[in-house]
Amino acid sequence: MNRKKFILIYLLVSFFAGLSLFFSLKKYSQHNFSTEKFFTLTDTVARVKDKTDNLCKYQILSEPKVGDQYIKINFWCQNQSKARSTLSLAAVPHTTAGEILKEYARIINFDFNLITQNKWYCLINDQELTETNLKQEVRPASTIDCFENKNLYRHDQKEL
Amino acid sequence: MIKKSFKFLIFISIIVLAFFLRKKNYAQIPIPGQSVDEYSYSWVGLSLIKTGMPIGVSGIPGYQNQFSKYINVDRLYQTLSSDPLSINYPWMDHPPLLGLITGGYAAISGANVFEDTTSLLIRRPIIIISTISVALLMIFCWLNFRFLTAVISGSIYATTPLIVLSSRMIQAENAIIPCLLLVMIFSSLYFRQKKDIWLIFAAIISGIATLFKLTGVVCHLYIFFSLIFYYQKFNSKLFKDFLFFLGISLPITSLFFFYGISYGSKNFFNILFSNANRFYGIGPNAIIDLIRNQRLTQHKFLPEIWLIIGWITFFLSFSKTKKTLPQSLIFISLISYLIVYLFFGSQPYGWYTFPFWPLLILSLTAFFDENLTNQKNLLLTFIIAITIFGANLARIMGIFEFQKYSTLWRFLIPATIFFLIVKYLIKKPTSRILNFIILALIFGSVYFNLYYLNQITLDFWWQNIS
């Protein structure tokens, strides 16, 4: 085998392959990528993921190391079960109470409207969550508690 | 003809066994999310196919587009205490080939978004790749030693629990392993037949290895050292061969650079240099840690006697001045990866050590092959075989259950060793029976591998390994 001839042809072919990869990737990404598509990829819930209507079934187990840039979300159910989660505020797109709860519903995969439909009683830092403060920015290290009904208390504490 | 068919049947049986062992509970163990790299690789491939933009998880500074995100694939946040993921684009931590395989498979199977890439889906291609590694390991032994050696190495590599579990993980090292084994096969054929075609194949595969991860450069280093071994000196033939090899492999590696700069050279070089400045955590403790701790991830350990003994046989081969070609190729491959490991080494993640494992199994089986074929060092061979057998027995039995066999163990082993020493002193040839005993110990240990693997369920994992 004539090695020199082989390498010469091979290098030429490789160079054109590299160039065509460069231009085709550039063109393909310019035509197909957008910030919306990025958020679709990262934020859309899987088709096969189980959707729950029991808001105490799942919790987020992590305690993110973010100083005070977190929010605690606790759901307390009638059957004495609970789901206690801590979310990093840096990972939540909008930091109003309503948007945080929507993001939480997306992560856990339950219908956000269940909170209002089933008349959950929610507090933020022990203040009742109303239509008004749902749209207000929450301060770091806040706690949202949602009870399946108004007469419930935090099971792991003596009383509300 | 019948003999050939029978051998082929055994070869296929070991591959089938390897496949089913890797497949069993593959989506549950190792626990999905214990290494988020598995998802990251697949997301890079999926996003590249769907949008033309590689999007993945990175902890490296230097990215312009960085987002903290909760992506609850496989209900990751309900099974493990995981922080939100740092998502970056265009992701340039590593070349995208592995991502294109696992993410591409996910895309073909209907995945559209990141949460669709469950471990049930994305781990399938890596199981195939890891099974191919078993076949290649056996082919190397079959070509360079004999069929029995291929069966021993294949049986060990197919069944060793840590190797089986690691083979399910989407890590670039699992793709570099078959590349390195292929390059070893092609190089041994080149040195025997001196046909350029084998060097061309080795170069192509070496180039492809670097498209999985830059540590794939181990193949280049291996070829360089093996050429030095083959020519015994730095002469023009060596340089001609190596330049020819580089002339073919480097253009393939350069595809990563064409790929990277198509997303902006600033971002690409930022990440490349940032990668080079990564925390270098292994330091002088590296070798001890490497031999003593068999890791699956950073903090998950599963001690494997096969690998520890593999290291011992590797160190024994240092003192051996006259090595055969296959023995030298195994030795060179281990040295090459050791250099790459120490050079690239950052935090001691388990997967950095994965490529050592097939090479250690090769080193171990080469040791058995030489001593059993030539009827030498049988005392040492017996001690090594009984050590492996004992450690595997202890793992499945436990100390209290073992007590009923302790007397037998206490007397039988010293008696055998005594018998071997006497035979050695009176210079009488040892009977072939000892070969059968050693082989029985090896295959008995392989059986214990299977027994232990059968015990590994989710509960067992949480209680004993996690």
HADDOCK unambig.tbl for C-alpha pairs under 7 A between the chains (distance, minus, plus):
assign (segid A and resid 7 and name CA) (segid B and resid 247 and name CA) 6.40 0.50 0.50
assign (segid A and resid 11 and name CA) (segid B and resid 251 and name CA) 6.95 0.50 0.50
assign (segid A and resid 14 and name CA) (segid B and resid 251 and name CA) 6.02 0.50 0.50
assign (segid A and resid 18 and name CA) (segid B and resid 255 and name CA) 5.60 0.50 0.50
assign (segid A and resid 18 and name CA) (segid B and resid 258 and name CA) 5.76 0.50 0.50
assign (segid A and resid 21 and name CA) (segid B and resid 258 and name CA) 6.91 0.50 0.50
assign (segid A and resid 21 and name CA) (segid B and resid 259 and name CA) 6.72 0.50 0.50
assign (segid A and resid 22 and name CA) (segid B and resid 258 and name CA) 5.41 0.50 0.50
assign (segid A and resid 22 and name CA) (segid B and resid 259 and name CA) 5.82 0.50 0.50
assign (segid A and resid 22 and name CA) (segid B and resid 262 and name CA) 5.19 0.50 0.50
assign (segid A and resid 25 and name CA) (segid B and resid 52 and name CA) 6.57 0.50 0.50
assign (segid A and resid 25 and name CA) (segid B and resid 262 and name CA) 6.63 0.50 0.50
assign (segid A and resid 26 and name CA) (segid B and resid 262 and name CA) 5.59 0.50 0.50
assign (segid A and resid 26 and name CA) (segid B and resid 263 and name CA) 6.89 0.50 0.50
assign (segid A and resid 28 and name CA) (segid B and resid 52 and name CA) 5.55 0.50 0.50
assign (segid A and resid 29 and name CA) (segid B and resid 51 and name CA) 6.01 0.50 0.50
assign (segid A and resid 29 and name CA) (segid B and resid 52 and name CA) 4.06 0.50 0.50
assign (segid A and resid 29 and name CA) (segid B and resid 53 and name CA) 5.67 0.50 0.50
assign (segid A and resid 32 and name CA) (segid B and resid 51 and name CA) 4.80 0.50 0.50
assign (segid A and resid 32 and name CA) (segid B and resid 52 and name CA) 6.30 0.50 0.50
assign (segid A and resid 33 and name CA) (segid B and resid 51 and name CA) 4.81 0.50 0.50
assign (segid A and resid 33 and name CA) (segid B and resid 52 and name CA) 6.34 0.50 0.50
assign (segid A and resid 33 and name CA) (segid B and resid 53 and name CA) 6.40 0.50 0.50
assign (segid A and resid 41 and name CA) (segid B and resid 113 and name CA) 4.47 0.50 0.50
assign (segid A and resid 41 and name CA) (segid B and resid 114 and name CA) 5.59 0.50 0.50
assign (segid A and resid 42 and name CA) (segid B and resid 71 and name CA) 6.52 0.50 0.50
assign (segid A and resid 42 and name CA) (segid B and resid 113 and name CA) 6.71 0.50 0.50
assign (segid A and resid 42 and name CA) (segid B and resid 114 and name CA) 5.77 0.50 0.50
assign (segid A and resid 43 and name CA) (segid B and resid 71 and name CA) 6.98 0.50 0.50
assign (segid A and resid 44 and name CA) (segid B and resid 113 and name CA) 6.42 0.50 0.50
assign (segid A and resid 45 and name CA) (segid B and resid 115 and name CA) 6.06 0.50 0.50
assign (segid A and resid 46 and name CA) (segid B and resid 113 and name CA) 6.95 0.50 0.50
assign (segid A and resid 46 and name CA) (segid B and resid 115 and name CA) 4.85 0.50 0.50
assign (segid A and resid 46 and name CA) (segid B and resid 116 and name CA) 4.90 0.50 0.50
assign (segid A and resid 58 and name CA) (segid B and resid 78 and name CA) 6.38 0.50 0.50
assign (segid A and resid 59 and name CA) (segid B and resid 78 and name CA) 6.01 0.50 0.50
assign (segid A and resid 60 and name CA) (segid B and resid 77 and name CA) 5.08 0.50 0.50
assign (segid A and resid 60 and name CA) (segid B and resid 78 and name CA) 5.60 0.50 0.50
assign (segid A and resid 61 and name CA) (segid B and resid 77 and name CA) 5.78 0.50 0.50
assign (segid A and resid 61 and name CA) (segid B and resid 78 and name CA) 5.94 0.50 0.50
assign (segid A and resid 61 and name CA) (segid B and resid 80 and name CA) 6.48 0.50 0.50
assign (segid A and resid 61 and name CA) (segid B and resid 81 and name CA) 4.79 0.50 0.50
assign (segid A and resid 62 and name CA) (segid B and resid 77 and name CA) 6.98 0.50 0.50
assign (segid A and resid 62 and name CA) (segid B and resid 81 and name CA) 4.15 0.50 0.50
assign (segid A and resid 62 and name CA) (segid B and resid 82 and name CA) 5.15 0.50 0.50
assign (segid A and resid 62 and name CA) (segid B and resid 83 and name CA) 5.85 0.50 0.50
assign (segid A and resid 64 and name CA) (segid B and resid 83 and name CA) 5.39 0.50 0.50
assign (segid A and resid 90 and name CA) (segid B and resid 68 and name CA) 6.17 0.50 0.50
assign (segid A and resid 91 and name CA) (segid B and resid 68 and name CA) 4.57 0.50 0.50
assign (segid A and resid 91 and name CA) (segid B and resid 69 and name CA) 4.87 0.50 0.50
assign (segid A and resid 91 and name CA) (segid B and resid 70 and name CA) 6.58 0.50 0.50
assign (segid A and resid 91 and name CA) (segid B and resid 84 and name CA) 6.54 0.50 0.50
assign (segid A and resid 107 and name CA) (segid B and resid 70 and name CA) 6.81 0.50 0.50
assign (segid A and resid 107 and name CA) (segid B and resid 72 and name CA) 5.95 0.50 0.50
